[in-house]
Amino acid sequence: MTIRIYGPSLLQLWIVLLLIAPKMTQAQTTPNPSLNQPILFGRDIAPVLVANCIECHDDTRKRGGLSMMTPAKLTTGGETGPVIQPGKPDESLLVRHIRGDEQPQMPNGRRPLADNTIETIAQWVSAGAKLDDGQSASSPIASLAWTPERMTRDRLARLSTDDRLKTETAELARIMAGIRPTQSEDDAKTIATSDHFATVGVTDSTLRKSLLGSLEKA
């Protein structure tokens, strides 16, 4: 997402232009997907491993003989053998350690993972601990993890139109509060959005609609 801020103009209006990638705008025409979304390694598992596990389980430190640098190495396991038993989360050491069923609870010395994150990993193991289509087991897990930007786009694309607009409006209000804290309440009341743009500070509803329409055509 690229954010450009212009203002004040001759009309003393602040305009924030949100250039939103096509995948974000698809939420307007794509039906709401089922809540039972398939678990994706790149989106749901790899980012958690990169953020919480690889620091201690890379090829250098390899604590417990376990490296998580690639899916192949993660599957191989460490000194106690494989840490993943595909289809059997309750017997998988990876799941048991992050749950705290085996000590020390992982990640060691850090705050435990959120319950929903643990459950997602358990469900991934239960479903066979599979990689996503096109992913290689020899690739670094860090390279398979989705970027924050891609995750944001995916999350927005799975929202309903109303929920997406509410999310975008709330984020825009937060940004403007950092730019003009003394006028944050007034700014929040004047936010209006279209498919690709948003205006802030335009109090006249007719002018807002006309401005957004012109920007979309341009």
C-alpha positions as CSV (number, residue, x, y, z in Angstrom):
1,M,0.0,0.0,0.0
2,T,1.3,3.4,-0.9
3,I,0.1,6.4,1.1
4,R,0.6,9.9,-0.2
5,I,-0.6,13.0,1.6
6,Y,-1.3,16.2,-0.1
7,G,-2.4,19.3,1.8
8,P,-3.5,21.8,2.6
9,S,-4.7,22.7,-0.9
10,L,-6.3,25.9,-2.0
11,L,-9.5,24.7,-0.3
12,Q,-7.5,23.9,2.8
13,L,-8.4,20.2,2.5
14,W,-6.3,17.3,3.5
15,I,-6.6,14.4,1.0
16,V,-5.1,11.0,1.7
17,L,-4.8,8.8,-1.4
18,L,-4.7,5.1,-0.7
19,L,-3.5,3.2,-3.7
20,I,-4.8,-0.3,-2.9
21,A,-3.5,-3.4,-4.7
22,P,-6.1,-5.2,-6.9
23,K,-6.3,-8.1,-4.5
24,M,-7.7,-5.8,-1.8
25,T,-10.4,-4.5,-4.1
26,Q,-11.4,-8.0,-5.1
27,A,-13.2,-8.3,-1.7
28,Q,-16.0,-6.2,-3.2
29,T,-16.9,-8.8,-5.8
30,T,-15.7,-12.1,-4.2
31,P,-18.2,-13.8,-1.9
32,N,-17.2,-14.2,1.7
33,P,-15.1,-17.4,2.0
34,S,-15.9,-20.1,4.5
35,L,-14.6,-19.6,8.0
36,N,-12.9,-23.0,7.6
37,Q,-10.0,-21.6,5.6
38,P,-7.3,-24.1,4.6
39,I,-4.2,-23.7,6.6
40,L,-1.3,-22.5,4.4
41,F,2.3,-23.1,5.4
42,G,3.5,-19.8,4.0
43,R,0.8,-17.7,5.7
44,D,0.0,-19.5,8.9
45,I,3.1,-21.6,9.9
46,A,6.3,-20.3,8.4
47,P,6.0,-16.7,9.8
48,V,5.5,-18.2,13.3
49,L,8.6,-20.4,13.0
50,V,10.7,-17.5,11.7
51,A,9.6,-15.1,14.5
52,N,9.8,-17.6,17.4
53,C,11.9,-20.6,16.6
54,I,14.7,-20.2,14.0
55,E,16.8,-17.9,16.2
56,C,17.6,-20.9,18.4
57,H,17.2,-23.6,15.8
58,D,19.2,-22.4,12.8
59,D,22.1,-24.3,11.3
60,T,24.6,-22.6,13.7
61,R,23.0,-23.0,17.1
62,K,20.8,-26.1,16.3
63,R,19.7,-26.5,19.9
64,G,18.7,-30.1,20.7
65,G,20.2,-31.0,17.3
66,L,17.2,-29.4,15.6
67,S,17.5,-27.0,12.7
68,M,14.4,-25.4,11.3
69,M,16.1,-23.6,8.5
70,T,14.2,-25.7,5.9
71,P,11.1,-27.8,6.0
72,A,13.3,-30.9,5.2
73,K,15.4,-30.2,8.3
74,L,12.4,-29.5,10.4
75,T,10.9,-32.9,9.3
76,T,14.2,-34.7,10.0
77,G,14.1,-33.5,13.6
78,G,16.8,-33.4,16.2
79,E,18.5,-35.5,18.9
80,T,15.2,-37.0,20.1
81,G,14.1,-37.8,16.6
82,P,11.4,-36.4,14.4
83,V,9.5,-33.5,16.0
84,I,6.5,-33.8,13.6
85,Q,4.4,-36.9,13.2
86,P,2.1,-36.0,10.3
87,G,-1.5,-36.6,11.2
88,K,-0.7,-37.0,14.9
89,P,-0.4,-33.6,16.6
90,D,-0.7,-35.1,20.1
91,E,2.4,-37.3,19.4
92,S,4.4,-34.5,17.7
93,L,7.1,-33.0,19.9
94,L,6.7,-29.7,18.1
95,V,3.1,-29.4,19.2
96,R,3.7,-30.9,22.6
97,H,6.5,-28.4,23.4
98,I,4.6,-25.3,22.3
99,R,1.6,-26.5,24.3
100,G,3.7,-27.1,27.4
101,D,2.9,-30.8,27.5
102,E,6.7,-31.3,27.2
103,Q,9.2,-29.2,29.0
104,P,10.7,-26.7,28.4
105,Q,7.8,-25.0,26.8
106,M,8.7,-23.5,23.5
107,P,9.7,-20.9,22.6
108,N,12.1,-21.3,25.5
109,G,12.5,-18.2,27.6
110,R,9.8,-16.3,25.8
111,R,6.1,-15.7,26.2
112,P,4.2,-18.8,25.1
113,L,2.5,-18.7,21.7
114,A,-1.1,-17.6,21.6
115,D,-3.7,-20.4,22.0
116,N,-5.1,-19.9,18.5
117,T,-1.6,-20.0,17.0
118,I,-0.8,-23.3,18.8
119,E,-4.1,-24.7,17.6
120,T,-3.3,-23.6,14.0
121,I,0.0,-25.4,14.1
122,A,-1.7,-28.5,15.6
123,Q,-4.3,-28.5,12.8
124,W,-1.5,-28.1,10.2
125,V,0.2,-31.2,11.6
126,S,-3.1,-33.0,11.8
127,A,-3.7,-32.3,8.2
128,G,-0.4,-33.9,7.2
129,A,2.1,-31.0,7.8
130,K,2.1,-30.3,4.1
131,L,3.7,-27.4,2.3
132,D,1.8,-25.2,-0.1
133,D,1.7,-26.0,-3.8
134,G,4.9,-25.1,-5.5
135,Q,7.0,-24.9,-2.3
136,S,10.2,-27.0,-2.0
137,A,11.2,-28.7,1.2
138,S,14.8,-27.7,0.6
139,S,13.9,-23.9,0.5
140,P,14.7,-21.8,3.5
141,I,11.6,-21.4,5.7
142,A,12.2,-17.7,5.9
143,S,11.8,-17.5,2.1
144,L,8.5,-19.4,2.2
145,A,7.0,-17.1,4.9
146,W,4.6,-14.5,3.6
147,T,5.6,-10.9,3.9
148,P,3.5,-8.7,6.3
149,E,2.2,-6.9,3.2
150,R,1.0,-10.1,1.5
151,M,-0.7,-11.2,4.8
152,T,-2.5,-7.9,5.1
153,R,-3.7,-8.1,1.5
154,D,-4.9,-11.7,2.1
155,R,-6.7,-10.7,5.3
156,L,-8.5,-7.8,3.6
157,A,-9.4,-9.9,0.6
158,R,-11.2,-12.3,2.9
159,L,-13.3,-9.6,4.6
160,S,-16.7,-8.6,3.5
161,T,-17.0,-5.2,1.7
162,D,-18.3,-3.6,4.9
163,D,-15.7,-5.1,7.1
164,R,-12.9,-4.1,4.7
165,L,-14.1,-0.5,4.6
166,K,-14.3,-0.4,8.4
167,T,-10.8,-1.7,8.6
168,E,-9.4,0.7,6.1
169,T,-11.3,3.6,7.8
170,A,-9.9,2.7,11.2
171,E,-6.4,2.5,9.9
172,L,-6.7,5.8,8.1
173,A,-8.0,7.4,11.3
174,R,-5.0,6.0,13.2
175,I,-2.6,7.4,10.6
176,M,-4.2,10.8,10.6
177,A,-4.1,10.9,14.5
178,G,-0.4,10.6,14.3
179,I,-0.1,13.4,11.7
180,R,-2.7,15.8,13.3
181,P,-3.4,14.7,16.8
182,T,-5.2,17.8,17.8
183,Q,-7.7,17.3,15.0
184,S,-8.0,13.5,15.1
185,E,-11.7,13.5,16.2
186,D,-12.7,15.8,13.4
187,D,-10.6,13.9,10.8
188,A,-12.2,10.5,11.9
189,K,-15.7,11.9,11.2
190,T,-14.8,13.1,7.7
191,I,-13.2,9.9,6.3
192,A,-14.8,8.7,3.1
193,T,-13.6,5.9,0.9
194,S,-14.0,4.5,-2.6
195,D,-12.4,1.5,-4.3
196,H,-8.9,3.0,-4.4
197,F,-9.0,6.3,-2.6
198,A,-10.0,8.0,0.6
199,T,-10.6,11.6,1.6
200,V,-10.0,13.1,5.0
201,G,-11.1,16.6,6.0
202,V,-13.7,17.1,3.3
203,T,-16.9,18.0,5.3
204,D,-19.2,18.5,2.3
205,S,-20.7,15.1,1.4
206,T,-21.5,16.1,-2.2
207,L,-17.9,17.4,-2.7
208,R,-16.5,14.2,-1.2
209,K,-18.5,12.0,-3.6
210,S,-17.6,14.1,-6.5
211,L,-13.9,14.2,-5.6
212,L,-13.7,10.4,-5.1
213,G,-15.6,9.8,-8.4
214,S,-13.1,12.0,-10.2
215,L,-10.1,10.3,-8.7
216,E,-11.5,6.8,-9.6
217,K,-12.0,7.9,-13.2
218,A,-8.5,9.4,-13.3
